[in-house]
Amino acid sequence: ELLVVPALVTDQDQTERRKALVRVASERGGRGSHSPPSSTASAAPFPRRRLPRAKRERERERRAPTAMPTFKITTNASIDRVARSDVVREASALISTLIGKPESYVMVSLQSDVTMCFGGTEDPCAYCEVVSLGAIGGDKNKAISAGVCTFIQQKLGVSPSRTYILFVDPQRSDFGFNNSTFG
């Protein structure tokens, strides 16, 4: 005896299909040749097929809100309070442009007048972190590095040769926001 079930179209159709198969299995006594053992009759007889990892990641990115580039600047350069406000606003626009995400999601942090040493001297130096869920990596980091170093040199007077930049692309589940995570 052959059971014909229509092709899956939606999750609701899949649920209905599972219910129909469980019903048929119970009518056969739970142990028919085409039915699962009674201990698993409530389990899904046809597990949902997983998309390849790359496709899952693209789908997750498509459904998730564009999220969070953060840019942190730590420097031993002295910057007055008014100039700090201008620097963080301009850095926000810069990171948005370099990464390609809306500025409304960008967070910038600036710590100036920090005791720092680079190459054995306390001459002006900077340490930056660029964190983004996607949109960074590989050759794109080189372009971001060039933009950030130029910005740091123009606004803080720190040479690109005395600036380190750390790029971080965390898992969505490893970055929290609004009482949850992006994952």
N, C-alpha and C positions, 0 to 999 in steps of 0.2 A: 504494500500500500504506500503510495507516494503522497506526501503533504506538500501542496503548493502554497507558498506565502508570498505576497507581493513584495517587491524590492523596497528597501528602506529609503524613505524620503526625508523624514524628520525624526527628532528624538521621540516625539509622541508616537509616530508610526512604529519605531523600534520597540517602544514599551508595549504597544498593542501586540506586536509580533511575539514578544516574549511571553505575554499573557496567554496568547493562543497556543503556543507550543507547550506551556506548562499545563494548560487545560487538556490538550491532546494526550500529554504524558500521563496525567492523572486518570483519564478515561481508559488508558491502556493498562492501568494498574501500576504506573510509575516505573515499569521495567521493560517497556517495549524495545524492539531492536533499534529504533531510531530515537529513543527518548533517553534522557540522562537518568542516572540512578535517583531514587526518591530523595536521598539526602541532599542532592544538588538541584532538585526540581525547581526551587525558587531562584537559583542562580541563572544568570543570563546564558542561554545555550549558544548564542552567537556573540562573542565579545566584540565590543566596539573596536574597529580597526584604527590603530594609531597612525597619525601622519608622520612622515619623516621629520627628524628633529629640526632641520632648517625650515621646513614649512610650518611647524608648530611655533617656532620662534617668530617668524614673519607674521603669523596669524595673531600671536599674543601682542606683538608690537602694534599691529593694525587696530586691535580692539582696545588696547590700553591707552590712557591719555598720554600725550607727549610729556615726558617727564624729565624734570630736574637736572639740568646741568648745574653743577656747583663749581665755583672757582674760588680758591683760597690763596691769598697772597700773604706770605710772611717775609718781612724784610727788616734789616737793621737801619734802613734809611729813615730820617726824621721827616715827618709830614704833619703839617698843622691840621687842625680839625676840619676846617672848611675844605682844604685840598683833599682830605680823605673822602669826604662826601662826593666830591666831583670824581675822584678816582674810581670809587665803587660803582657809581652810575655809569661812567664811561666803560668800565670793565664789563658790566652787565650787557651793554649793547654789543661790545666786541665779541664776547663769548657766544652770544646768541647768533651773531653773524658767522663766526668761525665754525660753530658746530651745526648750525642750521636748524635750531629749535627756537620756538617763540620766546621772547624775552620775559614774558609773564611767568615762565617756569624757572628762570635763572636765579640762583642765589650767589651772592659774592660776599666774601669775608676778607677784611684787610687788617693785618696786625703789623703795625709799624713800631719803630724804636725798640725792636727785640734784640737782645744780645745774641749775636751770631758771629761765627767765624767760618770763613771759606778759604781753603788753600793756605791756612796758617795765618791769615790776616783778618782784621775786622773792617776792612774796606767795605763799601756798600755791596751787599749781595741780597739775593732773593730766593726763596723756595716757594714754588707754586704747586697747587694740586688742581687738576681738572678731572672732575668726576661726572660721568654721563652714562645713562642707560642706553647703550648703543651710540651710534653716530661718531665714534672715535675709534682709533686703531690704525695701524699700518701707516701708509703714506699720508693719511688725513692728519695724523699726529704731527708730521713734519710741518704741514701748513699751519696748524694751530700753534705749534712751538714758535714758528717765525713770527706770527701775529702777536703772540703773548710777549715774546722777548722784545719786539719793537715797542710795544705798549709800555712795558716795564722800564725800558731805557728812556723813552720820552717823558713818562709821567713821574718816575721815581729816580731817574738818573743812575740806574743800575745797569752795568754792561751785560749783554747777553752771555759773555764768557764767565759771568759770576751769577748765573741764574740756572737753577735746576727746576724741572717741571716733571711732576709725576702724573701720569695718565691712568685713570682707574675706570674700568667698565664692569661694575658689580653685577651679580645676578639680581634680577628684579626682586626676588624674595629677601635679598640682603640689604634693601634700602627702604627705610620706613618713611611714612608720610600720612598725616591725617588719621591717626589711630590704627594704621594698618601698614602694609607694605605694598610695593608696586607689583609684587608677584602673585 
